């Protein structure tokens, strides 16, 4: 589902709004209900008034009762009356006993008082005879709901405010929790912790913020890898440059002292060429690593390209046998002739370089509907299995004379001694730039012995 965070917020707001109105309604009804009954002390006070009036009424003290009623009306600022249930029917009709039993002229003191009525109701307290009733309009001081206006303000303003604040806090917490995790990870990443990741910290959550966390993890992994690669490249490059620089210093001293000037100048030219080639290859590798370009703007004949590279390799390595098994024509589109050519040249030269003189390097191009596969097989000593992936690392070399020990060469001693270990690294990056893949494995004989190294280049048609 798209926009999961949006739907979550919709759900939270919708449910929160319904709960808000429900809570206000429930609290409002409960508050109004509790405030709508006369206080027990006032109920008892009106009953006491009725009993005093009943005592004078039963004793026949009507004048005294009248004076008492007037005094009570003045005291409570209300009206009071003593009445009897003298219900007269007409047209030969009668009242049911149930009606007569429940008939009242006013409200019982225990009944609910409607607070929204401005006029106070008439309260009815029956005498013991059941026929006479004490009626009094509820005195204002006894009216319930003194705090009802304040309660209404609280219910209409304070309660919605509190509930909306709670709803806002829930939304804020739901959004800010992953953002704070992301902020913490970003701060740690800026401090040099390139292995920090966010997605695992968010658990099973799945929405736009987790997608952002996943994107951050991809960025952190890619950026951390680039930074570490650049550090290693810089360290390796500075290490590799020391030897030609030292030779340059020696050659300059010889020129300055006039010792063997021709040989010194030749050494200067050679070491300068070595340094230039090393720097150019390193810069190309850095560009491929940092930019991760997609080189797919050219169309060319891959078979012709292999033939040209093969002729150059035979001229450079005349004592080796280079066999090309290539169709007459293989058109490839959306690729880069320069990148593919440099990658193949590095791989083929690497194979020739580690193959003894007189032995064979075999290049086979297989064409299928889905991919073009180029296999370069040499007859060298091969590479120890644990190091098959490491040969594509920049400045990595295996001492072929000690392949079983799998030891790294010391500082590279110039292209003339076998290169700097950048050829296969460049070939892999260039192959990936045109959408291909590069793998290496040892070629095995029927008895399982290593007969050389086999590198496969797979290119999209």
Number of C-alpha atoms within 10 A of each C-alpha: 6 8 9 13 16 12 13 14 15 12 12 16 17 12 12 18 16 11 13 19 13 12 16 16 13 12 14 17 12 12 16 19 15 13 21 20 19 20 15 10 10 17 16 14 13 21 18 13 16 20 17 13 24 21 13 16 18 12 10 11 12 13 11 12 19 16 11 16 18 14 12 16 17 11 10 16 14 15 16 18 15 20 13 14 13 8 8 8 9 6 5 5 8 10 10 8 9 8 9 13 9 7 10 16 16 16 18 15 21 13 11 15 21 17 18 10 8 7 11 16 16 17 24 23 24 21 19 11 10 12 12 17 24 23 23 24 20 25 19 12 10 17 18 19 21 13 9 16 10 11 17 15 11 14 18 13 11 13 17 17 14 12 18 16 12 13 18 15 13 16 15 11 13 14 14 15 13 20 17 12 17 23 14 14 22 18 13 15 17 10 9 11 14 20 13 17 22 23 21 12 13 15 9 9 13 13 17 14 20 22 13 16 23 16 14 19 21 13 13 21 16 15 15 18 16 16 15 13 17 16 12 14 19 14 11 17 17 11 12 20 19 14 17 21 15 12 17 20 13 15 23 17 13 17 17 11 10 11 12 11 15 12 13 21 16 12 18 21 14 18 22 16 15 20 20 12 14 20 14 12 17 20 13 14 22 19 13 17 19 15 10 13 15 15 19 15 11 12 13 16 14 21 18 16 18 23 15 12 17 20 12 14 18 16 10 12 15 12 14 19 17 21 15 16 15 18 13 10 12 17 11 19 15 16 23 20 21 13 20 24 19 17 22 25 21 19 23 23 20 18 24 27 18 18 22 16 14 11 14 19 26 18 21 17 20 14 15 9 7 10 15 19 20 21 19 23 27 28 21 23 20 23 25 17 13 8 13 15 12 15 18 22 17 21 24 20 23 21 14 18 10 12 14 14 11 17 14 14 16 11 15 21 16 19 16 10 9 13 17 24 20 20 25 21 21 26 25 21 25 30 24 22 22 21 18 20 18 20 14 19 18 21 20 14 10 7 6 8 10 18 17 21 23 23 20 19 24 21 21 17 18
